Amino acid sequence: MSTTYTITLQNCAFFARHGVHDEEEFLGQRFFVDAELDVVTGTALETDSIDDTVNYGIAFTVIEEIVTGKRRYLIEALALDIAKGLCQKFPQIKRAKITVRKPNAPVPGVLDFVQVSVEHFV
């Protein structure tokens, strides 16, 4: 029998240049990311060892490198790349649900933000 637990990184903020429009690349904006990671326990909880689990400081850095790296036109593609990157870095992750919020989406109306969520299963 195996045990799983969930690690959540909520509202990680980064400045980046994603989007379809040229001005989005030129001006850039803040993006917010939530990561919900289902992790297979292994021995981490019994040994109380950071080496056997997902180090969320490193997970944050993985997210940051992807968000601030190459430009993506779709925040959906960005969310999938984050999920895959986290699962690649930490094989203990069996499900990564990534949510990306874009507060200044170029839409002809008033809204707080546009948000997408992608779930990636290993």
C-alpha positions as CSV (number, residue, x, y, z in Angstrom):
1,M,0.0,0.0,0.0
2,S,1.4,3.4,-0.9
3,T,0.6,6.8,0.6
4,T,0.3,10.0,-1.3
5,Y,0.3,13.6,-0.1
6,T,-0.2,17.0,-1.8
7,I,2.2,19.9,-1.9
8,T,0.7,23.3,-3.0
9,L,2.6,26.3,-4.0
10,Q,0.1,29.2,-4.2
11,N,0.3,32.5,-6.0
12,C,3.9,32.4,-7.1
13,A,4.5,35.7,-8.9
14,F,6.9,36.3,-11.9
15,F,7.4,39.0,-14.5
16,A,7.4,37.5,-18.0
17,R,6.5,38.2,-21.6
18,H,4.0,35.6,-22.7
19,G,1.1,36.2,-25.1
20,V,0.1,36.4,-28.7
21,H,0.3,40.2,-29.1
22,D,3.6,42.0,-29.8
23,E,3.0,44.5,-27.0
24,E,2.8,41.6,-24.5
25,E,6.3,40.6,-25.4
26,F,7.5,44.2,-25.5
27,L,5.9,45.4,-22.2
28,G,5.7,42.1,-20.3
29,Q,3.6,41.7,-17.2
30,R,3.2,39.7,-14.0
31,F,2.0,36.1,-14.1
32,F,0.8,34.1,-11.1
33,V,1.2,30.3,-10.8
34,D,-0.3,27.8,-8.5
35,A,1.1,24.3,-8.4
36,E,-0.7,21.4,-6.8
37,L,1.5,18.3,-6.7
38,D,0.4,14.8,-5.7
39,V,3.5,13.0,-4.4
40,V,4.0,9.3,-3.7
41,T,5.4,9.2,-0.2
42,G,8.1,6.5,-0.4
43,T,10.1,6.8,2.8
44,A,10.0,10.6,3.1
45,L,7.4,10.9,5.9
46,E,8.9,8.1,7.9
47,T,12.5,9.3,7.7
48,D,11.6,13.0,7.9
49,S,14.1,13.6,5.1
50,I,14.0,16.5,2.6
51,D,16.1,14.3,0.3
52,D,13.2,11.9,-0.1
53,T,10.5,14.4,-1.0
54,V,9.8,17.3,-3.3
55,N,11.8,20.3,-2.0
56,Y,9.4,23.1,-2.6
57,G,12.2,25.7,-2.7
58,I,13.7,23.8,-5.7
59,A,10.1,23.4,-7.2
60,F,9.7,27.2,-7.0
61,T,13.0,27.6,-8.9
62,V,11.9,25.2,-11.6
63,I,8.6,27.1,-12.0
64,E,10.5,30.4,-12.1
65,E,13.0,29.2,-14.8
66,I,10.2,28.0,-17.0
67,V,7.9,31.1,-16.6
68,T,10.8,33.6,-17.1
69,G,12.4,31.6,-19.9
70,K,11.2,31.4,-23.5
71,R,8.1,33.2,-24.6
72,R,4.9,31.1,-25.1
73,Y,1.9,32.4,-26.9
74,L,-0.6,30.4,-24.8
75,I,-0.7,30.3,-21.0
76,E,-2.0,26.8,-21.5
77,A,1.3,25.8,-23.1
78,L,3.1,27.5,-20.3
79,A,1.1,25.6,-17.6
80,L,1.8,22.3,-19.4
81,D,5.6,23.0,-19.6
82,I,5.6,23.8,-15.9
83,A,3.8,20.5,-15.1
84,K,6.2,18.5,-17.2
85,G,9.2,20.3,-15.8
86,L,8.2,19.6,-12.2
87,C,7.4,15.9,-13.0
88,Q,10.8,15.5,-14.7
89,K,12.7,17.1,-11.8
90,F,10.8,15.1,-9.2
91,P,9.8,11.6,-10.2
92,Q,7.8,11.2,-6.9
93,I,5.2,13.5,-8.4
94,K,2.3,11.5,-10.0
95,R,0.0,14.4,-10.7
96,A,0.8,18.1,-11.3
97,K,-2.1,20.5,-11.6
98,I,-0.8,23.9,-12.7
99,T,-2.8,27.1,-12.8
100,V,-1.6,30.2,-14.5
101,R,-3.2,33.6,-14.0
102,K,-2.7,36.5,-16.3
103,P,-4.1,39.7,-14.7
104,N,-3.7,42.0,-17.8
105,A,-5.1,39.9,-20.5
106,P,-5.9,41.9,-23.6
107,V,-9.6,41.5,-23.7
108,P,-12.2,44.2,-24.6
109,G,-13.7,44.4,-21.1
110,V,-13.1,44.6,-17.4
111,L,-12.0,41.5,-15.5
112,D,-9.7,40.6,-12.7
113,F,-7.6,38.0,-14.6
114,V,-7.7,35.1,-17.1
115,Q,-6.8,31.8,-15.7
116,V,-6.1,28.3,-17.0
117,S,-5.4,25.0,-15.3
118,V,-3.7,22.0,-16.7
119,E,-3.4,18.6,-15.1
120,H,-0.5,16.3,-16.1
121,F,-0.4,12.7,-14.9
122,V,2.6,10.5,-14.8
